[in-house]
Amino acid sequence: MAHTPGLNDLTDAEQAALTSGSDFWHSTPIDSASLPAITLTDGPHGVRLQASEGDTLTGRPATCFPPAVATASTWDPALLRRMGEALGDECRAMDVAVLLGPGINLKRSPLGGRDFEYFSEDPLLTGVLATEWVLGLQSRGVGASLKHFAVNSQETDRMRVSADVDERTLREMYLRAFQRVVTRARPWTVMCAYNKVNGVYASQHRWLLTEVLRGEWGYEGVVVSDWGAVSDRCAAVAAGLDLTMPGPADPSDRELAEAVADGRLDPALLRTAADRVRALVQRSAARQAADYDVAVHHALAREIAGRAIVLLKNDGDLLPLAAADGAQSIAVIGEFARTPRYQGGGSSQMTPTRLDDALTEITATTQAMVSFSPGYLTSDTAAQEGVTQDEAAEDQDLLAEAVALARASDVALVFVGSMNETEGADRTSLDLPAEHLELIKQVAAVNPRTVVVLSNGGVLSTTPWDASVPAILEGWLLGQASGSAIADVLFGRVNPSGRLAETIPRKLAHHPSYLDFPGENGHVRYGEGIHVGYRGFDAREQEVAYPFGFGLSYTTFEYGQATAAAVTDAGIEIRVPVTNAGHRDGREVVQVYVSLPGSTVRRATRELKAFANVAIDAGQTADVVLSIDRDDLAYWETRLGRWVVEGGEYHCAVGASSRDLRTVAVVQVTGDDARVPLTPESTVAEWFADPRGAELLGQAFAAATAAGGDGLIAGLLADPGLMMFIGSLPLSRMAAFPGSPLTPELLDKLVAAANG
């Protein structure tokens, strides 16, 4: 039988080559081991496969699904699973082995330039949705690349900045979604971030890449670098990085092989990295070629986009509009209706298979007379018409034309939004462009039936202009079917069920991250700690424009009394009846926020711990069952270095948003054994708070008094007022007090007895 060369037959140079790319989008083939190159290319909301050598960032046509800023607002894991499956089919059609997504970094600040690629300010919502995305993609034999690991929540100085964050915040907020996806979906690859975490580059962070990711979470796949993230290849491999991208990386390949040869790098570490890449290549070989139906995938993109739209306001039930009312006139105002903003900039930017615009779709949907005025120029239309952006902003003729049209129409649909969100640059403001604000102001002044449709990749300020209009649709960036999806919601073919995955503040300065974003001099301090997003607003009882989880419907939902029961070793099961009290079929997103009054640790006021997206026909009641995993109740106990579930009465508030809580169920949960060991440096108060410690100290002081001591210390401890005064004193310091019986020898005995 012929010998097939294996990994053990590879030279150090070949192993080094295998652990770097051969070009921008391919791994390095190793002919001697029959290992072909595989293709890794960008998602996460479409397959952006390079079409030609000079075309790095647009690629071949593929379905541009809604970005994560929109898909998160569906709050529908099953929909994300279907999207992942569709992306997998398109990858198979294009011979792509690994799709670089999903991006699951937490939206720490609404200014984050890449927020359109990320899901939410909440780790549970992020983790649940991303898990289904990965499971869907990988069910097609295509690997996911979970990114960016970790704490990559800004673009400012993104290649160098150190995200400085305490361990509890890191664990509970910024790693928790990664932990869920890694342990439940087993992504084929995890992509390390550009930034540093507490002073160490993520690509060289052994604690992150090896101790946590592999040691604690049991990860067995490949750790790949973000493109250009590796500054020290040897240090990266030693830390647990397997594949450096892009390539070719001939000089660093040679350096890696030389480091093994001269003993600077353990050869087992390089062999392990190469073995993981080999396993990825061989796993990819099992993928079957396939094709996909472009029209079917466009229809799915349209369905997801329609489900992502959030109805923020609908005074007087202005929406939905009557499609069959041929007597009404509709003014469609704003260039975004004709030239849609449907994706962000950077590595995820792609070429769609088709592109729906709202103006065309609205005109096709209704029998009403539809008229259009651009109202303003985008940079694209300004270029087409031969004027600069500054000149376009001063063009009062466009504004006057739009206002005149609005005045003459029964309904005015005003399309506005942000001009650009992109990888590589954070935003500096949440405000709409000045010309968009003026357009809203003047149109609303002449037409009381004005609907504002927003297109944006990150949260926009709606204050104070939202008070002047009766209806607002938050349209995010909705992918290639954005125009048809918006028309579906405007005319009621789709009953809006989107819910906010991030808080809309009344002003930027109210945001918990405001004082510590984006940092300076190479460091950004995560000063808000665990109080990210709605947690921070709630902790400060801060008024917001629209709260986390909020979204209206064309129907109404009523909640009955919730009940909750603790399930041994599994968590909490919650049941609540929800009734569609309106005349339209609809979907309700039932949300559960948990709190623990009297907790011994600092906590958020309430935290999302479960949700369910439920379709309920008009007049019907659904008995909704939600489960909270016990692990999701745990906090990170820094003194023990592990997760701990605190015992007590948990309040499970069920409702339609983080600030629309309709019913509360209380359930007793048994806590973990989480006794913190006592030491000589533990305070007097900590010793007396511990039952065993209090008993031992009491015996020690009593024995000293009985043996003829002056009893001064015992007297101090018996006085509640003095106890408050000395309670913060480490016990070891008390040994120096006059008359103290606490000798170093006795302290050692007390510590041993207390912890024995």
N, C-alpha and C positions, 0 to 999 in steps of 0.2 A: 504494500500500500504506500502510495506517495506521501511524503511528509508535508503537512501544511504548516508553514511557518506561523508561530504564535507570538504572543507578546514577549515571552521570555527569550525569544530569538532576536528581538529587536536590539539594536545598539542604543547606547545612551543618546546619540544624535537623532536616531529615528524616533525614540520616545519623546525627545524634546520637540521635534517637528510635529508629532501627532498631537501635542498639547498646545499648538497654536494654529491659527488659520493659514490657509494657502493664499487667500485674497480677502476681499471685503466681506464676502458672504458664504465662504466655503471652508470646511475643515481641510486639513492636509491629508491627501491620500498616501497610504503606505503600501506600495505595490508588493513588497516582499511578504507582507502579512495579509494580502488580499483585502485590504481595507480601502474602500473608495472614499472620495470626498462626499460629504453631505452638505445640503444647503440649509443655512439658518437665515431667516429673513424677518423683517419687521412685520408685526401686527401693531397694536393689539386689536384693532377693530376692522382689519382687512389685511389681505395678503399683498404686501408691497414688494413684489419680485422685480428686481432690476431688469429693465428691458434691453439695455445696451450698455456698453462699457462707459459711455459718458453720461448715462442717466442713473444717478445714484439715488435720488430721492422721490421719484414719482412712480416709475415702474409700469408693469403691464396692467391692463384693465382687470379689476377684480371688484367684488362687491364691497362698497364702503358702508359697513354697518355703523350704527350710531356709536360714537366714542363712549367711554365709561362714564363721563359726566352725565350722559343721558341714560345709559342702561342702568345705572345705579338708581335712577328715579323710578324705574319700573318696580323695584322691590320684589322682583319675581325670579327666584332661582331657576325655575323650570324654563323660563324664557332664555336665561343666560346659558343653560345647558343646550338648548336648540341652536343658539348662536354659535357656541363652541363647535357643535357638530358640523354646522354649515362651513365654518372656517376650516375645519379639518378636511372636508370634502374638497374645498378649493385648494388647499395645500397639496392634497394628493394629485389633483389635476395638474399642478405646476411642479410636481416633484420636489416639494419642500419638506424637509425632515423635521425642522423645529421652527415654530412660529414664536417670535419674541414678544411674549405677553403671557398673562395679563400684568398690567402695572397696578400694584396694590398699595402704594405708599399712601399714608394718611394725609388728608388735606388739612394740614396744620394751619395754613393761612389762606384766605381767599385770593391773595395776590399771587399765589404760585403759578408760574407760567405754564407748567405742565399739568395743572389740575384737571384739564379736560381729559387727560389720559387716565386719571385715577378716579376711584369710585366715591369715596365718602370721607367724612370727618369721624366716622365711627368704625372701630375695628371689627365688630360683629357683622354689621351689614356688609362691609368690604369682604370679609373672609367667607361668608356664606355665598355671596354672589360669585366671587372668584373661584371658589371650589367647584361650583357647577360648570363654569366656563371651562376650567381645566379638564374636568371629567368628560365634558362633551367633546372637546378637541381631541383628547388622547384616546377616546373610544374609536377614533378613525385611524389610529396607528400613527399619529403625528404628535410630536413632543411639544409641551409648553415650556416657556421660560419665565418663571415667576420673578418679577422685578419690582423695584431695584432694592436689593438687600444690602443695607437697610438704612432707615432714617433719612431718606432722600426726598425732602419735602420742599425744596426750593431750587431755583435755577441760578440765582446770584452766586457767583464764585463756585459753581457746582463741582468743578474738577478738584477743588482744594479745600473747601470749607470744612471745618470740623463741627459736626452737630454734637453739642455738649448737653447730655441728657442723663438724668439720674436713673439708677437701675430699675426702680419700680415703674417709673413712667415708660422707660424703654420696653420693659416686659409687658406691661398691661396695655399700652397704647400702640407702640410702633412695631413690636414683634408679634403681637397676638394674631393678627390676620395671617401673617406668614406661617405661624405655627399651625393654624387651622388648615390652611391649604396644603402645606407640606405633609401633615399627618393624615389628612383625609383624602387627598387627591393624588399624592405622590407625583408631582411634576417631574418630567424627565430632566429638566435643567432648572437651576436657580441662578439668576444673574446678579452679580455683586454690583454695588453702586459705585459712583465716582467718588463720593465725598468721604471724609474721615468720620469716624464715630468715636467721640471722646479722644481725639488726637491721633487715631490710627486709621490709615486708609482701609476702607472696607475690603479692598482686594488683598490686604495683608493682615486682616483681622482674624487671628486664629481662634479667639474666643467665639466670634460670630460664625465663621465658616466651618469650624471643626467641633468645638466644645458644645455649642448650642445646636447648630443645624444638624450635625451628624450624631453627636454624643447624646443630646437630650431628645431630639426629635426623630432620630433613627433614619435620617435621610440617606439614600443610597445612590442618588443620581449624580449628575455632573454640575459642578459650579463653574459657570462661564463668566468671564468679565464683561462688563459693559464695554462698548467699543472705545478703546483708548484709556481704560481705567487703570491699567497696570503700570506702575512707575518702577517697580522692582520685581522682576520676574522670579528670581530665586526666593525672595521673601514671600511672594504670593503663593508659590507652590508649597513652600513650607507651612503656610497658614491654612492650606486646604483648597486653593484655587486649582482647577483642572485644565481649563481651556482658555487661553488668552486670545482675544479677538480685537481687531482684525489682523490679517497677515498680508504678505509673508513677514515673519519675524526672525529672519536668518541670524542677525547679530545676537538677539536674546536667546535663540535656540542654541547657538554655540556657547554662550555664557552659561546656560543651564547645564549643558553637557560637561563643560569645564568645571563647573561647581561640583558636580558629582565626582568627577575624576580627582579633584584635589581635596575632596573631603568637606567642602563647605556646605554641601547639600546631601542629605541622606539619600542614597539611591533608591531606597524603598519608597520615599515620598514621590519621586518622579515616576517610578514604576506604577504606583497606585493611581496617580493622576492619568497616566497613559492608559491604564487598564479601564478606568471609568469612561474615557473617551472612546476606547475600543468598544465597550459594551453599548454605548450610545449609537455608534455607527452600525453595529450588528443588529441592534434593536430596530433601527430605522429601516434595515433591509427587508423586514417583514411587511412593510407598508405596501399595500396593493394600489396600483395606479387606478384612477377613477376620473370621472367627469362630473360636471354638475350642471343643473338647469339654471341658467342666468335669470330667467323670469321668476322662478320659484324663490331664489335667493333674494331678488329684489322685493318680492312680496313679503318675505320674512323681515327684511330691513324696514319695510314700511310698517309692518305690524309692531315691531319693537319701538320704532320711532313714535308711533301713535300712543303706545303705552307709556312712553317716557315723558310726554308733555305734561306739565303741571299747571293746572288751572289755579292761579293765585287769587283771582278776584272775579266775581260775576254778579255784581249788584243788579237787582231787578231781573235776574235770569235773562240777561241780554243774549247770552249764548245758551244753546246752539242757535245758529241762524237757520231760517227755513229755506231749504234748497229749492223748493217748488214755488216760492213766492216770486213770480215774474214781475210783480208790480214794484218791488223795492229796487233801490239803486245802491250799489256797493262801491265805495271808493277804496281801492287798494293803493296804499301810499308807502313809499320807502323802497329804495333800490334793492334791499335784501329780499323783497318779494320776487324780484325778477332775477337777481344775481345772488343766489343763496350762499350764506356762510354755513357750511355743513361739516367742516373738520378743522382741526388746528394745524399748526405748522411744526416742522421738524421731521424726525425720523418716521413718524406714523403717517405722514402725508402721502396720499396715494391717488391713483387714477381710477375713478369709478366706472362701472360698466354702463351706467346711464345716470342722469341727474335730473330729478324732478324739481321744478320751481313752483312756488306757491301761487304766483299770478296765473300761470297756465292751469294749474289744478283747480283753483277757485273758479276760474271762468268755465271750466269743463263741468264743474259740480253743480252749479246753480243756474236757474233760469232767470235770475235777476240780471239787470244791466250792470256790468262790471267795467269800471274805468280805472285807469292807472296814472299815477304821477310819481316819479322817483323821489322827490322831496329833498334828496341830497345825493352826492356822488361818492361812491367808494373809490379807492385808489385805482381799481381796475377800470371802472367806467370813466374816471377822470383821464386816464391814459388813453383810452379809446377815443375820447372826444377832444384830445389835444390840449387839456388844461392841467395845471398842477393841482395837487390836493388843497393847497392854501387858497388858490383861486376858486376852487369848487366850494369851499366852505363859505366864501363870501358871496356866493351866487344867490342873491335874494330872490331872483326870478323863480328858481325851483321851489323855494319855500312858498312864495306867493301863489304859484300855480297849485301846489298841494292844498293849501288852505282854501282856495277857491273851490276846488273839487270837493273837499270835505264838506264845505258849507252847502253845496248843491246836492249832496247825497244823503240817503237815509242812514247808512252805516259807514263808518270810516275804520278800515283795518290798517293800523300803522305798524310797519315792520321796521324795528330798530334793533340795535345790539352793539356788542363790542366789535372793534375793528380787527383785532388780532390777538390771539393767544398762541404762544409758540414755545417749543423746547428751546432752551438757551437764554431766555429772558423772563424775569418776573414782571408782573404788572406794577404800576405805581399808584393806581387809583381804582376804585370800584365804580366810578361815575360813567354814565353814558357819554359819548362824544357830545360836545356842545351843540352841534347842529341837530343831533337827534333829540336832545332835550328841548330845544326850541321848537322843533317840529311837533312833538307831543303837546307842548304848551299851547301852541297856536291852533292846532287841529281840535284839541279838546275844548277850546274856547268857543268854537263855532259849531261843533257837532257833539251833542250830549250822548250819542251812541257810538263812542269811540272804543275800539278794542286795540290794545297794544300787544303785539307779538314780538317776543324777545328772541334773539339768536346770539348765543354767547357760550364761551367755553369755561367761564368761571362766574361766580356770583357777581351780580350787578346791584348797585344801590337803586332802590325804588322810591326812596324818600327824598323829596316830598311829592314828586310828580304823580305817584300812584293815587293820591287823593283826588286827582282831577279827572280820572277816567273810571268808567264802571267795570271794565273787564280787562284782565291781563292773562296772557298765556306765556309761561316760561318754556321756550322752545329749545333751549340749549343749542348744542351742535348735533344735528339729528342724522347725519350721514346722507347717502345719496337719495333716499326717499323722503327727505325732509319736507318738500313742498306738498306731496300727496298726503303725508301724515298730518300736517297742519290743517289742510283742507278737511280731512276726515274728522278732526276734532271740532273745527269751527262749525261744521254743518251737522254734527251729531251722529255721523256714521260710527264714530268711536266715542264712547263716554269716557272722558278723561279719568285716569286712575293713577297718574304719576304722583309721587310724593317726594318732597325735598330730601335729598341725601346729605345736605349741608344747610346750615342756618344762613338766612339772609339778614345781616345786621342792619340796624337803622343808620349806622355810620361806621366807617372803618375803625375809628378810634375805640369803639366799644369791643372790638374783637379781642379774645384772650391772648392772641399772639402779637398784638399790635406793638408793644414796647420792645419785643425781642425778635423782630423780623425785619430784614434778613441778616442781622448781625453786622459785625465789622472786624477788620483785621484778622480775617481767616477763621473766625469763630462765630457761631450762632448759638445762643443760650436758650434752651427750651424751658424758659422761666415759668410758664404756666403749668408745668408738670402734667399731672393726669387730667387737668381741666381743659381738655382740647375741645374746641367747637361748642356744641350745646352744653356740655358739662360745665364749661366756664361761664357761659351766659346764665345758666341756672344757678350756679353757686353764688353769683353776684346779684341774682334776681334782676338781671338786666333786661329791659324791654327790647324786643327784636322786631324787625319788620315782618318776617315770616319764619316760624320756628322749624326746627328739624322735624321731618316726618310729615309736614303739612302738605295738603293738596285738596282741592275741592272736586266735586263731582256734579253731574247733571241730575243726580238723585241724592237722597239723604239716607243715612244709616243710623239706626238706634241700637244701643247696647243694653243687654240685660245684665244681671248680676254675675260677676265672674266668681268662679270657685278655683281653689288651688289645693293640690295635694303633693306632699313630698314622696317621691318614689325612691325607695332605698337604693343607694349607690348610683342612682341615675340622674337625680335632679328634681325638678318640679314639673308637674303637669297642670296646665291651666285650661279651663273650659269657660267659654263665654258665648251666649247666644247673640247673634248680630242680625238685625232685620233691615232689609231694604224697604224703607218706608215711603219711597217715591213711586213714580210711574214709569221709570226706565230701568232696564237691566243695568247692572253696574258691578264694579269691583271695589271692595274695601280692603285697605291694608291695615290689618289689626296689629297693633304694636303693644309690646309689654315692656314696661320700664320698672326696674327693680331698685329698691332702696332697703337699707338696714338701719332703722333708727337706733341710736345708742351704740353704734359700732365703736369698737376700740381703736380703729384706725381711721385716718382721714380718707373720706370717700367723696365721689361726686354725689350731688343731690339725688340723681337718679340716672340709671344707665339702661340702654336698650339691651335686652337679653333674649328676646324672641320676637318673631313677626310672622304673619301669614298673609298671603295675597289670595283673597277669596272672591270668586264670582258668585253673585247673589242676584237671582231674578227679582223683578219688581214684586213687592208684596210678600216675598218669601223670607224665611229665617234660616240662617245657617248656624249649626252648633260647631263653633270653631274650637279646635284643640291645638294648643301650643305647648311645646316642650322646651324647658330650659335645662341644658346639660349642667350637671353638678360642677364640672370643670369651669364653666363660664361664670360661676358664682365666686370663684376664688380670686384672691388678691395676692400680689407678690410680697411675701414676708422677707424683707431685706436681712433681718437678723438671723433667719434660718436658711436663707438662700433657696427657698422653694415656694410653691403655690400652697395657699392655705384657704380652706373654706371656714369662715367664721360662723359659729353657731348663733342662732337667734331667730326672731320673728321677721321674716322677709316680707316686705310689702310689695305686691305685684300689681302695679297700676296699669290698666288696660285702656287703650283709647286710640284716637285717630292721629295723634301727633305727640311730640314730647310735651306739649302744653295744652293738649286737649284730651285729658285723661277722664274717662267716663265712669270707671268702676274699679274698685280695689279689692283684692283678695289677699289675706294674710296667711302665711304658712310657716310652721316651725321647721327649721332645718338643723339637723345635728351637725356640729362643727367637727373639724379635724383636731386631733391631738397636736397642739402646736405650742407646747411650752417652750419658752425661750430660756436657755440655760442661764443660771446666775453665775456671776464672776465677782472678783473683788472690786471691779470697776462698776458693777451694777449699783444704782443709787439706793439709799436707805428706803425710799418710797417703793422702788421696784422689789426689794427684798420683802417688804411687808405686804406688798400686793400679791406675792406668791405664797400660797398656803403653807407649803413646806418650808420656804425661807422664813416666813413669819414665825413659825413654830420653833425653828432652830435658833433664831435670834433671841426670841423670848426666853428660851431655856438658857442660852449663854449668859444673858444679862441677869437672869434670876440666880444662876449659879454664882456669878461674880459677886452679887449683892450678899448672898448667903455666906460667901467665903470672907466677908468683911470689907468688901469694896464700898465706896462712898455712895454708889447708886446714882451718881449724877447723870450718867448717860441714860440709864433706864428712866429717870425722872423726865429728862428732856423728851424722850420718845413717848412718854405717857401724856404729855401736854399737847393737845391737838394744834394749838397755835404755834408752838415751837416745832412741832412735827412738820407743819407747812414750811417753816423757815429752813429746816435742815434736810427736808425730804429729797432735795436734789443733790445732796452730798454723796459722792461715791463711798461705799462702805470702807474701802481701804484708807480713805483720808481720816475716817473716824478713829483709826488706830493711833493717830498722833494726838488726839485730844487727851487732856489731863484726866487721869482716872479711868481711861478706856480699857476694858478687858480684852479688846480685839488685837491680840498679838498677831504677827504674821503667821505663826504656826496655827493659831486658832482659826484665822481666816481660811487657811488652806483646808482645814478639817471641815469648816462650815460649807465651803464650796463643794467639796467632795460629797458630803452628806446630802446637800441640797439637790445635787445632780445625779446622785447614785440610783 
